[in-house]
């Protein structure tokens, strides 16, 4: 067992625990001590929101690591195969069908939009695989993903133009929001993360082999097509579930694996869980910033993730750190 990955695991767990404590202490008025004078506020709202935000970030971090390994591309992210465009179209359709009840749907439990986004993301990924005629040809798969993403994005824009009442809730979805997360989302995201991570570790040897090249991976006798299908299904599951719960959050799935690689971890048996831990910490930190920096006004969580993630990647570019 390598000391560096183990030490990094403990460090990320400690950071996540510290952020979780901070997340339960930040409310509409900024930093407070609600745990002592109003425990129900923490237990009913802040704690589940922080846990679910961490879970969604972990799902995005895991999905990003899978995408970068599958496509051997350091710029691959969970939305590469059209998942974001499909989720957006699903939400737009749900809002249009809701008609005048769009605002009530968004302000309610959120399960209607969650389901629409999840089905949309899975539908887009299924269409991408169908157009690419399987998962064995990586360039064709990427091209199909780009085409599906562009077409579905255009369809989404068309729907929002037909029904202007959907513009505001769609904007909230596109910028990402953790305001509706609660215990039901915790019960979904954390068990899903555990199952997805366990299955992804089964394919970690395939991801390591693909890093050496397609021909080398095949020469090792690994079941590439079966492993690719499993990993693509996990990519769809993780990205679809995260997008369904907190909208389109930028950069978390891209930056989390880069952060882990920058710290010297390259083997996927460690890179996958550490990317999940890193992604969870990133999104939880962004959620805290979104609540705290302009309290009592809450920013969309996608704004701090885009700012922090973009700044990080820009600092890595001059040193050739995107690899």
SULFENCOR-V616778 format. One line per field, one symbol per residue. ss: DSSP state (A for helix, B for strand, O for the rest). phi: phi as a letter, one per 20 degrees, with the letter a starting at -180 (. if undefined). A space follows every 50 residues. Layout:
ss=???
phi=???
This chain:
ss=OOAAAAAAAAAAAAAAAAAAAAAOOBBOOBBOOAAAAOAAAAAAAAAAAA AAAAAAAAAAAAAAAAAAAAAOOOOOOOOOOOAAAAAAAAAAAAAAAAAA AAAAAAAOOOAAAAAAAAAAAAAAAAAAAAAOOOOOOAAAAAAAAAAAAA AAAAAAAAAAAAOAAAAAAAAAAAAOOOOOOOAAAAAAAAAAAAAAAAAA AAOAAAAAAAOOOAAAAAAOOOOAAAAAAAAAAAAAAAAAAAAAAAOOOO OAAAAAAAAAAAOOOOOAAAAAAAAAAAAAAAAAAAAAAAAAOOOOOOOO AAAAAAAAAAAAAAAAAOOOOOO
phi=.fffffffffffffffffffffffddcfenfbcfgedbfffffecfffff ffffffffffffffffffffelcfdfcfefenffffffffffffffffmf egffffeefnfffgfffffffffffffffffelodedfgfffffffffff ffffffffffffcffeffffffffenbdfefbfffffeffffffffffff ffeffffffffeoffffffemeffffffffffffgfffffffffecmeee mffefgffffffendcfffdffffffffffffffffffffeefcgefdef fffffffffffffffegfemeeb
